[in-house]
Amino acid sequence: QVQLVESGGGLVQSGGSLRLSCAASGSISGVRVMGWYRQPPGKQRELVATITTGGSTVGSTNYVDPVKGRFTISRDNAKNTLYLQMDSLKPEDTGVYYCNAIKPGVVLWGQGTQVTVSS
């Protein structure tokens, strides 16, 4: 079974950058899609970005409009790690960020890492 652990969150000023990492302790070869979600204070968890890790569209990425052009999702297969590079951060990006991995019949979640962007 895949276990996901996020890291890299912290406090950053508006306009700054952070790189989040999601380390997988097991094989992700059977994972179809991996992604990042976030939960702003007082709001529901929301999609940030996804990357397809299998099938004919392997490598394709998807971003929600608020982060397009600022965030980049990627995966290092050799290190079994998912990344989210976040540039030009805004206070609205504040929240707990979670990575996930989708396998047939299973959705796996990490514990989350806090990102706080100050004005």
Backbone hydrogen bonds in HBPLUS format (Angstrom, degrees):
<---DONOR---> <-ACCEPTOR-->    atom                        ^
c    i                          cat <-CA-CA->   ^        H-A-AA   ^      H-
h    n   atom  resd res      DA  || num        DHA   H-A  angle D-A-AA Bond
n    s   type  num  typ     dist DA aas  dist angle  dist       angle   num
A0025-SER N   A0003-GLN O   2.93 MM  22  5.27 156.0  1.98 145.6 153.6     1
A0005-VAL N   A0023-ALA O   3.03 MM  18  5.26 146.1  2.14 138.9 149.5     2
A0023-ALA N   A0005-VAL O   2.94 MM  18  5.26 154.3  2.00 150.5 143.7     3
A0007-SER N   A0021-SER O   2.85 MM  14  5.24 138.6  2.02 150.4 154.0     4
A0021-SER N   A0007-SER O   2.86 MM  14  5.24 166.7  1.88 145.7 149.1     5
A0010-GLY N   A0114-GLN O   2.90 MM 104  6.08 109.5  2.41 139.0 157.8     6
A0116-THR N   A0010-GLY O   2.92 MM 106  6.10 169.8  1.93 155.6 154.4     7
A0012-VAL N   A0116-THR O   2.91 MM 104  6.32 158.1  1.95 164.8 172.0     8
A0118-SER N   A0012-VAL O   2.91 MM 106  6.29 153.9  1.98 149.4 157.4     9
A0016-GLY N   A0013-GLN O   2.93 MM   3  5.52 155.1  1.99 144.2 145.6    10
A0014-SER N   A0118-SER O   2.75 MM 104  5.60 127.7  2.02 155.0 162.6    11
A0015-GLY N   A0089-LEU O   2.68 MM  74  4.81 163.0  1.70 141.7 147.9    12
A0089-LEU N   A0016-GLY O   3.05 MM  73  5.48 176.5  2.05 154.1 154.0    13
A0018-LEU N   A0086-MET O   2.93 MM  68  5.23 150.9  2.01 143.8 153.1    14
A0086-MET N   A0018-LEU O   2.78 MM  68  5.23 168.1  1.79 176.2 178.6    15
A0020-LEU N   A0084-LEU O   2.90 MM  64  4.99 164.6  1.93 142.8 141.0    16
A0084-LEU N   A0020-LEU O   2.93 MM  64  4.99 147.1  2.04 137.9 140.5    17
A0022-CYS N   A0082-LEU O   2.70 MM  60  4.88 137.5  1.88 152.2 156.8    18
A0082-LEU N   A0022-CYS O   2.87 MM  60  4.88 163.1  1.90 139.1 142.8    19
A0024-ALA N   A0080-ASN O   2.90 MM  56  5.48 163.1  1.93 173.6 179.3    20
A0031-VAL N   A0028-ILE O   3.09 MM   3  5.19 163.7  2.11 108.4 113.2    21
A0032-ARG N   A0102-ILE O   2.75 MM  70  5.68 158.5  1.79 169.9 175.9    22
A0053-THR N   A0032-ARG O   2.73 MM  21  5.13 159.6  1.77 136.7 141.9    23
A0102-ILE N   A0033-VAL O   2.78 MM  69  5.23 160.4  1.81 164.4 168.2    24
A0034-MET N   A0051-ILE O   3.00 MM  17  5.47 167.8  2.02 159.6 162.7    25
A0051-ILE N   A0034-MET O   2.75 MM  17  5.47 153.6  1.82 167.8 171.9    26
A0035-GLY N   A0100-ASN O   3.03 MM  65  5.34 155.8  2.09 138.2 142.0    27
A0100-ASN N   A0035-GLY O   2.90 MM  65  5.34 147.5  2.01 145.0 147.9    28
A0036-TRP N   A0049-ALA O   2.80 MM  13  5.32 158.2  1.85 153.8 159.0    29
A0048-VAL N   A0036-TRP O   2.88 MM  12  5.44 147.7  1.98 155.7 149.4    30
A0049-ALA N   A0036-TRP O   3.21 MM  13  5.32 158.1  2.26 138.3 142.7    31
A0037-TYR N   A0098-TYR O   2.75 MM  61  5.10 162.8  1.78 155.6 161.3    32
A0098-TYR N   A0037-TYR O   2.77 MM  61  5.10 160.5  1.81 137.6 144.4    33
A0038-ARG N   A0046-GLU O   2.87 MM   8  5.44 156.4  1.92 152.6 160.5    34
A0046-GLU N   A0038-ARG O   2.72 MM   8  5.44 164.8  1.74 157.8 161.4    35
A0039-GLN N   A0096-VAL O   2.84 MM  57  5.16 142.1  1.98 135.6 148.1    36
A0096-VAL N   A0039-GLN O   3.12 MM  57  5.16 158.3  2.17 128.5 127.0    37
A0043-LYS N   A0040-PRO O   3.07 MM   3  5.36 159.3  2.11 137.8 133.9    38
A0064-VAL N   A0048-VAL O   3.14 MM  16  5.65 156.6  2.20 153.6 151.8    39
A0050-THR N   A0062-ASN O   2.90 MM  12  5.14 148.5  2.01 139.1 147.0    40
A0062-ASN N   A0050-THR O   2.98 MM  12  5.14 146.8  2.09 143.4 144.3    41
A0052-THR N   A0060-SER O   2.91 MM   8  5.41 160.4  1.95 156.3 162.9    42
A0059-GLY N   A0052-THR O   2.67 MM   7  5.24 178.5  1.67 148.1 147.8    43
A0058-VAL N   A0055-GLY O   3.22 MM   3  5.44 149.1  2.32 119.2 116.4    44
A0060-SER N   A0057-THR O   3.05 MM   3  5.76 161.0  2.09 145.1 146.9    45
A0067-VAL N   A0064-VAL O   3.10 MM   3  5.92 155.6  2.16 126.1 132.4    46
A0068-LYS N   A0065-ASP O   3.31 MM   3  5.26 150.8  2.40 103.3 111.5    47
A0070-ARG N   A0067-VAL O   2.97 MM   3  5.39 160.8  2.01 134.5 137.8    48
A0071-PHE N   A0067-VAL O   3.05 MM   4  5.61 154.0  2.12 166.4 163.0    49
A0087-ASP N   A0070-ARG O   2.98 MM  17  5.13 157.6  2.03 137.6 144.4    50
A0072-THR N   A0085-GLN O   2.84 MM  13  5.04 146.4  1.95 142.2 151.8    51
A0085-GLN N   A0072-THR O   2.86 MM  13  5.04 160.0  1.90 155.6 153.0    52
A0074-SER N   A0083-TYR O   3.19 MM   9  5.24 158.5  2.24 133.4 136.0    53
A0083-TYR N   A0074-SER O   2.82 MM   9  5.24 169.5  1.83 154.0 153.3    54
A0076-ASP N   A0081-THR O   2.87 MM   5  5.35 167.0  1.89 163.4 167.5    55
A0079-LYS N   A0076-ASP O   3.20 MM   3  5.49 130.9  2.46 103.2 115.0    56
A0080-ASN N   A0076-ASP O   2.96 MM   4  5.94 111.3  2.44 142.0 160.2    57
A0081-THR N   A0076-ASP O   3.24 MM   5  5.35 165.3  2.26 142.4 145.4    58
A0080-ASN N   A0077-ASN O   3.24 MM   3  4.94 152.5  2.32  94.8 103.0    59
A0093-ASP N   A0090-LYS O   2.86 MM   3  5.42 162.8  1.89 120.1 126.0    60
A0094-THR N   A0091-PRO O   3.10 MM   3  5.63 167.2  2.12 118.3 121.4    61
A0095-GLY N   A0115-VAL O   2.90 MM  20  5.43 160.2  1.94 152.0 157.5    62
A0115-VAL N   A0095-GLY O   2.88 MM  20  5.43 159.2  1.92 152.9 160.0    63
A0097-TYR N   A0113-THR O   2.85 MM  16  5.26 173.3  1.85 148.8 146.5    64
A0113-THR N   A0097-TYR O   2.88 MM  16  5.26 142.9  2.02 137.6 149.4    65
A0110-GLY N   A0099-CYS O   3.09 MM  11  5.61 147.8  2.20 160.2 158.6    66
A0101-ALA N   A0108-LEU O   3.02 MM   7  5.11 146.1  2.14 132.0 139.9    67
A0108-LEU N   A0101-ALA O   2.86 MM   7  5.11 174.8  1.86 157.0 158.7    68
A0103-LYS N   A0106-VAL O   2.91 MM   3  5.09 165.3  1.93 153.3 157.7    69
A0106-VAL N   A0103-LYS O   2.91 MM   3  5.09 171.4  1.92 129.6 131.5    70
